[in-house]
């Protein structure tokens, strides 16, 4: 079993587990903050996820980062290009 810790775009840690099953390899994603489910009889199994527990976005291997992404603050925010529409009829269109 190979385990690697990756990060979603929101910064949530996710474990990528690859398990050898015969000649093939089974891979799945597990929440790193809460990795196991414990049943009433004491049996533990991995908590397999398809969506990010924080932002509810889909988890895909191509979109995960090996380091925590730097989440921008208000000071480093880039302009979005949004231009609000004019709602008043004060200025006629030219």
C-alpha positions in Angstrom: 0.0 0.0 0.0 1.4 3.4 -1.0 0.1 6.6 0.6 0.8 10.1 -0.5 -0.5 13.3 1.1 -1.9 15.8 -1.5 -3.8 19.1 -1.2 -7.0 20.2 -2.8 -7.2 23.8 -4.3 -9.0 25.0 -1.1 -6.0 23.7 1.0 -7.8 20.6 2.4 -5.3 17.7 3.0 -6.3 14.5 1.1 -4.6 11.1 1.2 -4.2 9.2 -2.1 -4.0 5.5 -1.3 -2.8 3.0 -3.9 -3.4 -0.6 -2.9 -2.1 -3.7 -4.8 -5.0 -6.1 -5.6 -3.6 -9.0 -7.5 -1.9 -7.8 -10.7 -3.9 -4.6 -10.7 -3.7 -1.5 -8.5 -6.7 0.0 -6.7 -6.6 3.7 -5.8 -8.9 5.9 -3.8 -8.9 9.2 -1.9 -9.3 9.5 1.9 -9.9 12.6 4.1 -6.6 13.3 5.9 -8.3 15.0 8.8 -10.7 12.1 9.5 -9.2 9.1 7.7 -11.1 6.1 9.2 -14.6 5.0 10.1 -14.9 2.8 13.2 -17.9 0.5 13.4 -19.6 -0.6 16.5 -17.7 -3.9 16.6 -14.3 -2.1 16.5 -13.5 -2.7 12.8 -11.8 0.2 11.1 -12.2 1.0 7.4 -10.9 4.0 5.4 -13.3 6.9 4.8 -13.3 7.0 1.0 -14.3 10.4 -0.4 -15.3 11.7 -3.9 -15.8 15.3 -2.9 -13.7 17.7 -0.8 -14.9 17.8 2.8 -14.4 21.6 3.0 -15.5 23.1 -0.3 -17.5 20.1 -1.7 -15.6 20.2 -5.0 -14.8 17.0 -6.9 -11.5 15.4 -6.1 -9.4 14.5 -9.2 -5.8 13.4 -9.1 -4.9 15.8 -11.9 -6.2 18.8 -9.9 -4.4 18.0 -6.6 -1.3 19.8 -5.4 1.8 18.2 -3.7 2.1 21.4 -1.5 -0.6 23.4 0.2 -1.7 26.1 -2.2 -1.1 29.7 -1.1 -4.5 31.2 -0.7 -4.5 34.8 -1.7 -5.4 37.6 0.7 -7.2 40.8 -0.1 -3.8 42.6 -0.6 -2.7 40.2 -3.4 -6.0 39.8 -5.1 -5.9 40.3 -8.9 -8.5 42.3 -10.7 -11.4 40.1 -12.0 -12.3 42.3 -15.0 -15.9 42.7 -13.7 -17.6 45.9 -14.9 -21.0 46.7 -13.3 -23.9 47.4 -15.6 -25.4 50.9 -15.5 -28.9 50.8 -14.2 -29.8 54.4 -14.5 -30.9 56.3 -17.6 -29.0 59.4 -16.8 -26.4 59.0 -19.5 -27.7 58.0 -23.0 -25.7 55.4 -24.9 -23.2 56.9 -27.3 
